[in-house]
Amino acid sequence: MTTINEDKLEFSFNFDAIKLDDTNYYRNQFQKIQNNLKVIDILAIDNQKNYFIEIKDYTYPNTKSIKQIELIDAIIKKVICSLSMLYPMSYKAKDEEEREIAKQFFNKKSLTIVLHIEKPPITTKLEQSKWDFSELQMKLKKRLKNISNSVKVVSIKKMQKVPWSVAIATT
């Protein structure tokens, strides 16, 4: 089992998964190409599919309000940068595990893009508290249709049958 923590969320996988933005390749090689290159939070690979998982937790008290289009644009840029990073990572990464998971990515024929989002309470004035998951999913799917046929917007309370679990981390 692979467990990945992102702030106060704990993701548990029964297949290969890495925190893509914490890899040595990303931090020590890819980011040196140009400033502000950002990638998806988690790359997960099961027997049939690849998953790009972007995590947004808006439940913190210091969360700033953003517009839905800003989030969508940021995710699209991260997806494109992640795809751009994986090919050279498959042969240039110094860490063997990172090289191998990048190679596995190219052996699958399917990519599901998942936005895991925890919304603030509806009582807040944050724009994010009003977002409708199905509307957000539809907009992301439309923009990403030439990259992926499968886009999901999920939360701890609404997991949409993804093959992993998420819980609030106990530590």
C-alpha positions in Angstrom: 0.0 0.0 0.0 1.2 3.5 -0.9 0.3 6.4 1.3 0.7 10.0 0.3 0.0 13.0 2.5 -0.9 16.3 1.2 -1.4 18.8 4.0 -4.1 17.3 6.2 -5.3 14.7 3.6 -4.0 11.1 3.5 -4.4 9.2 0.2 -4.0 5.4 0.2 -3.4 3.4 -3.0 -3.1 -0.3 -3.6 -1.0 0.4 -6.7 1.9 2.6 -7.7 1.6 6.3 -6.8 4.1 9.2 -6.3 3.8 12.8 -5.2 4.9 14.1 -8.6 5.8 17.6 -7.3 8.1 16.1 -4.6 10.2 13.9 -7.0 13.9 14.6 -7.2 13.5 14.9 -11.0 11.0 17.7 -10.6 12.8 19.6 -7.9 16.4 19.2 -9.1 16.1 18.9 -12.9 12.8 19.9 -14.4 12.3 23.1 -12.5 15.7 24.3 -13.7 14.4 24.6 -17.3 12.2 27.6 -16.5 10.7 29.4 -13.5 7.1 28.6 -12.4 6.8 25.1 -14.0 4.2 23.4 -11.8 3.0 19.8 -12.0 0.0 17.8 -10.8 0.2 16.7 -7.1 0.0 12.9 -7.5 0.7 10.5 -10.4 -0.9 7.1 -9.8 -0.8 4.0 -12.0 -2.9 0.9 -11.6 -3.1 -2.1 -13.9 -5.1 -0.3 -16.7 -4.9 3.4 -16.1 -2.9 6.5 -15.3 -4.3 9.1 -12.9 -3.3 12.7 -12.5 -4.6 13.9 -9.1 -4.7 17.6 -8.2 -5.5 18.4 -4.6 -7.1 21.6 -3.4 -8.2 22.0 0.2 -10.0 25.2 0.8 -11.0 24.5 4.4 -8.1 26.4 5.9 -8.9 29.7 7.6 -6.4 31.7 5.5 -7.8 30.5 2.2 -8.1 33.2 -0.4 -11.1 33.4 -2.7 -10.5 32.5 -6.3 -12.6 32.2 -9.4 -13.4 28.9 -10.9 -11.8 29.8 -14.2 -8.5 30.6 -12.4 -8.6 27.1 -10.9 -9.4 25.5 -14.3 -6.6 27.4 -16.0 -4.1 26.4 -13.3 -5.0 22.7 -13.6 -4.7 22.7 -17.3 -1.2 24.2 -17.1 -0.2 21.6 -14.5 -1.5 18.8 -16.7 0.4 20.1 -19.7 3.6 20.5 -17.6 3.2 17.1 -16.1 2.9 15.5 -19.5 5.9 17.4 -20.7 7.9 16.3 -17.7 7.2 12.6 -17.8 8.9 11.7 -21.0 12.4 13.0 -20.1 11.8 11.8 -16.5 11.5 8.2 -18.0 15.1 8.3 -19.1 16.9 11.2 -17.4 15.7 10.9 -13.8 18.6 9.9 -11.5 16.3 8.1 -9.1 15.5 4.6 -10.5 12.0 4.4 -9.0 11.1 7.8 -10.6 12.4 6.6 -14.0 10.4 3.4 -13.7 7.0 5.0 -12.8 7.5 7.5 -15.7 8.1 4.5 -18.0 5.0 2.8 -16.7 3.0 5.9 -17.5 3.7 5.3 -21.3 2.6 1.7 -21.1 -1.0 2.6 -20.3 -3.6 3.8 -22.8 -5.8 5.8 -20.5 -5.4 8.9 -18.4 -8.0 10.0 -15.8 -7.6 13.5 -14.5 -9.0 13.9 -11.0 -9.5 17.1 -9.0 -9.8 16.3 -5.3 -11.3 19.4 -3.7 -12.4 20.1 -0.2 -14.7 23.0 -0.2 -15.0 25.6 2.7 -18.2 25.7 4.7 -21.1 27.3 2.7 -21.3 30.0 5.4 -18.0 31.6 4.3 -17.7 34.3 1.7 -15.3 32.4 -0.3 -16.2 31.9 -4.0 -15.2 28.2 -3.7 -18.0 27.5 -1.2 -20.5 28.0 -4.0 -18.9 25.8 -6.6 -20.9 22.9 -8.0 -18.8 19.8 -8.5 -20.7 18.6 -11.6 -20.4 22.0 -13.3 -16.7 22.2 -12.5 -16.2 18.7 -13.8 -18.1 19.5 -17.0 -15.9 22.6 -17.6 -12.7 20.7 -16.9 -13.8 17.8 -19.2 -14.6 20.2 -22.0 -11.2 21.9 -21.8 -9.2 18.7 -21.4 -11.1 16.6 -23.9 -8.1 16.4 -26.2 -5.9 15.0 -23.4 -8.3 12.8 -21.5 -11.7 11.2 -21.9 -12.1 10.9 -18.1 -12.2 13.9 -15.7 -13.6 13.6 -12.2 -14.1 16.1 -9.4 -14.2 14.4 -6.0 -14.0 15.0 -2.3 -13.8 12.8 0.8 -17.6 12.8 0.9 -18.1 12.2 -2.9 -15.3 9.9 -4.2 -17.1 8.8 -7.4 -15.7 5.2 -7.3 -12.0 6.1 -7.7 -9.8 3.1 -6.7 -8.1 4.8 -3.7 -9.2 6.2 -0.4 -8.8 9.5 1.3 -9.0 10.4 4.9 -8.1 13.2 7.2 -4.5 12.5 8.4 -4.3 11.7 12.1 -0.8 13.3 12.6 
